[in-house]
Amino acid sequence: MSTYTFETIRVEAESPIAIVILNRPDKLNALNRMLISELTAAFSLLVEGGQTRVAILKGSGEKAFAAGADIAEMGQLSSVEARRFSEEGHHLGAILESAPFPVIAEVQGFALGGGCELALACDFIHAGVRAKFGQPEVNLGVIPGFGGTQRLARRVGIGLARELCFTGKIIDASEALRIGLVNAVHAQEDLSAKVMELAALIAAKGPLAVAAAKRVLLRGEDMALSAANALEIEAFGGLFGSGDQREGMAAFLAKRAATFTGT
């Protein structure tokens, strides 16, 4: 197992699954500039390493995934500095979305403001029963700055996104599941095991195919249907001739489990 050294996060990378942990429990894992920078660096390293097939993003402690941005730090920013902070958060979100492997947000406790936005940048969210979600930035006289207005609308629909962003309302895990913000809700004691089970299931699939599916789903979301279908055709055809495609189909015909190598 490879362990990367950071100050505000922990990374445990045991191929093919990496676990990235927000590690400011005394601050409810609030997102400051160092944490954003270290998350960006960590996921960049995982992408460059080429060994990760699934990543799990979670918070340390039981109280929070991330309770939001670090207001003590953010409150001192000038307009120019705030814009740069927002750009850094957006850059991190783009790295999570463009990574060639799925990123699962494992949420227990609070995922508010920037914490909710961080979870939304992941491919999907699994939550514990005590999880809480919201974009309460209007209570501070600002709006979501890490992509929350856009990703939330794409996840739950524009009407619900408007309500959550305009009111700053905080919702519980069952409501988040009902509106499609999260994919599943688990008993608190089962959450990590269920997420690891899901990660292992995905990691056993063809990594080139999973990466292609992630890429096509992301890029196609903002395209006209005809253009998105053309993107799918190219990705589908491009996988043929790969070692994984040959192995997957040979294994199917031989009625055995496939062993994928990502080649």
C-alpha positions in Angstrom: 0.0 0.0 0.0 1.3 3.4 -1.0 0.7 6.2 1.6 1.2 9.8 0.4 2.2 12.5 2.9 0.1 15.6 3.2 -0.9 17.9 6.1 -4.7 18.2 5.6 -5.6 14.9 3.9 -4.6 11.3 4.0 -4.2 9.1 1.0 -4.2 5.3 1.2 -3.6 3.8 -2.3 -3.7 0.1 -2.4 -4.1 -0.7 -6.1 -6.7 -0.8 -7.6 -8.6 1.2 -4.9 -7.5 4.5 -3.4 -9.0 6.1 -0.3 -8.6 9.9 0.1 -9.5 11.2 3.5 -10.2 14.9 4.4 -8.2 15.2 7.6 -9.2 18.3 9.6 -11.6 16.7 12.1 -11.2 19.5 14.6 -12.5 21.9 11.9 -15.2 19.4 10.7 -12.9 19.0 7.6 -13.6 22.5 6.5 -12.1 23.3 3.1 -9.2 25.8 3.3 -6.8 26.7 0.5 -4.2 24.2 1.6 -6.7 21.3 1.7 -8.0 22.2 -1.8 -4.4 22.4 -3.1 -3.5 19.0 -1.5 -6.6 17.3 -2.8 -5.7 18.6 -6.3 -2.2 17.3 -5.9 -3.3 13.9 -4.6 -5.8 13.2 -7.4 -3.3 14.4 -9.9 -0.8 11.8 -8.5 -3.4 9.1 -8.6 -4.2 9.9 -12.2 -0.5 10.0 -13.2 0.2 6.7 -11.3 -2.1 4.8 -13.6 -2.8 2.1 -11.0 -6.1 3.4 -9.5 -9.3 2.0 -10.8 -11.6 3.5 -8.2 -11.2 6.3 -5.6 -13.2 6.8 -2.4 -13.4 10.3 -1.0 -14.4 10.6 2.6 -14.0 12.7 5.7 -12.2 11.8 9.0 -14.3 11.6 12.1 -18.0 10.8 12.3 -19.4 14.4 12.3 -18.6 15.6 8.8 -17.6 14.8 5.3 -16.8 18.5 5.0 -18.9 21.1 6.8 -18.1 23.8 4.2 -15.3 26.2 3.4 -13.2 27.5 6.2 -15.0 30.7 7.0 -12.3 32.1 9.2 -9.9 32.0 6.2 -12.5 32.8 3.5 -13.9 35.8 5.4 -10.6 37.6 5.0 -10.4 37.3 1.2 -10.5 40.2 -1.2 -12.7 40.0 -4.3 -9.7 39.1 -6.4 -8.6 36.5 -3.8 -12.1 35.1 -3.6 -12.2 34.7 -7.4 -8.9 32.8 -7.3 -10.2 30.6 -4.4 -13.3 29.8 -6.5 -11.1 29.0 -9.5 -9.0 26.6 -7.4 -12.2 24.8 -6.2 -13.5 24.6 -9.8 -10.1 23.2 -10.9 -10.3 20.5 -8.3 -13.9 19.6 -9.4 -12.7 19.3 -13.0 -9.9 16.9 -12.0 -12.4 14.7 -10.1 -14.7 14.7 -13.1 -12.0 14.1 -15.7 -10.1 11.4 -13.8 -10.1 8.1 -15.8 -11.5 6.3 -12.8 -14.8 6.7 -10.8 -14.7 8.7 -7.6 -17.2 7.8 -4.9 -18.1 10.3 -2.2 -18.6 8.5 1.1 -20.6 11.0 3.2 -21.3 10.8 6.9 -22.3 13.8 8.9 -22.3 17.3 7.3 -21.7 17.9 3.6 -22.5 21.6 3.4 -21.4 24.4 1.1 -18.1 23.5 -0.4 -18.4 20.0 1.2 -21.6 19.4 -0.8 -20.0 20.8 -3.9 -17.0 18.5 -3.4 -19.4 15.5 -3.2 -21.3 16.7 -6.3 -18.0 16.7 -8.3 -17.7 13.0 -7.6 -19.3 10.4 -9.8 -21.8 9.5 -7.2 -22.6 9.8 -3.5 -23.3 7.1 -0.9 -24.4 8.5 2.5 -24.9 7.4 6.0 -28.3 7.8 7.6 -27.1 10.8 9.6 -25.7 12.7 6.7 -26.8 16.3 6.0 -26.6 18.2 2.7 -27.1 21.8 1.7 -25.8 25.0 0.0 -26.2 27.5 2.8 -24.0 30.2 1.3 -26.8 32.7 1.1 -26.7 32.8 4.9 -23.2 34.3 4.5 -24.2 36.8 1.8 -22.5 34.8 -1.0 -23.3 31.9 -3.4 -21.8 28.5 -4.0 -18.4 29.0 -5.5 -17.1 25.5 -6.3 -19.6 24.6 -9.0 -22.6 24.0 -6.7 -25.1 26.0 -8.7 -24.3 24.1 -11.9 -23.7 20.5 -10.6 -26.6 20.6 -8.2 -29.0 21.6 -11.0 -27.7 18.8 -13.2 -28.1 16.3 -10.4 -31.5 17.2 -9.0 -33.1 19.6 -11.6 -33.2 23.3 -11.8 -36.3 23.8 -9.6 -34.9 22.0 -6.6 -31.4 23.5 -7.1 -33.0 27.0 -7.0 -34.9 26.2 -3.8 -31.8 24.8 -2.1 -29.5 27.7 -3.2 -32.1 30.5 -2.5 -33.1 29.2 0.9 -29.9 27.7 2.2 -32.0 24.8 3.5 -30.2 21.8 4.9 -31.7 18.4 4.0 -31.2 15.0 5.6 -30.0 11.8 3.9 -33.5 10.4 3.2 -34.6 13.7 1.4 -31.3 13.7 -0.5 -32.0 10.2 -1.7 -35.6 11.1 -2.6 -34.5 14.0 -4.9 -31.6 12.1 -6.5 -28.8 14.0 -4.8 -27.4 10.7 -3.4 -27.4 7.2 -4.9 -27.9 5.3 -1.7 -28.2 5.7 2.1 -26.8 3.1 4.4 -26.8 2.4 8.2 -23.9 4.3 9.7 -22.1 1.2 10.7 -22.4 -0.3 7.2 -21.4 2.8 5.2 -17.7 2.2 4.7 -18.2 -1.5 4.0 -20.9 -0.9 1.4 -18.9 1.8 -0.4 -15.8 -0.5 -0.4 -18.0 -3.3 -1.8 -19.2 -1.0 -4.6 -15.6 0.1 -5.3 -14.4 -3.5 -5.5 -17.3 -4.3 -7.9 -16.3 -1.5 -10.3 -12.6 -2.2 -9.9 -13.1 -5.7 -11.2 -14.5 -4.4 -14.5 -12.5 -3.4 -17.6 -10.8 -0.1 -16.6 -10.6 1.1 -20.2 -14.3 0.6 -20.6 -15.1 2.3 -17.3 -12.9 5.2 -18.2 -14.6 5.5 -21.6 -18.1 5.3 -20.1 -17.2 8.0 -17.6 -15.8 10.3 -20.3 -18.7 9.8 -22.7 -21.3 10.4 -20.0 -19.6 13.6 -18.8 -18.9 15.1 -22.3 -22.3 14.0 -23.7 -24.3 15.7 -20.9 -23.9 19.2 -22.6 -24.1 18.0 -26.2 -27.0 17.6 -28.5 -28.2 14.0 -28.6 -26.8 13.4 -32.1 -23.4 14.7 -31.2 -23.4 12.7 -27.9 -24.4 9.5 -29.8 -21.5 10.1 -32.2 -19.1 10.4 -29.2 -20.4 7.1 -28.0 -19.9 5.4 -31.4 -16.3 6.6 -31.4 -15.6 5.4 -27.9 -17.3 2.1 -28.5 -15.3 1.4 -31.6 -12.1 2.6 -30.0 -12.2 -0.1 -27.3 -12.1 -2.9 -29.9 -8.7 -4.4 -30.4 -7.7 -3.6 -26.8 -6.4 -6.4 -24.6 -9.3 -5.8 -22.2 -11.9 -6.2 -25.0 -10.4 -9.4 -26.2 -10.0 -10.8 -22.6 -13.6 -9.7 -21.7 -15.2 -11.4 -24.6 -13.0 -14.5 -24.5 -13.9 -14.9 -20.8 -17.6 -14.5 -21.5 -17.5 -17.2 -24.1 -15.4 -19.5 -21.9 -17.8 -18.9 -19.0 -15.0 -17.7 -16.7 -14.2 -14.5 -14.8 -12.3 -11.9 -16.9 -8.9 -10.7 -15.7 -8.5 -7.1 -17.0 -5.1 -5.4 -17.2 -6.1 -1.9 -18.5 -4.4 -2.5 -21.8 
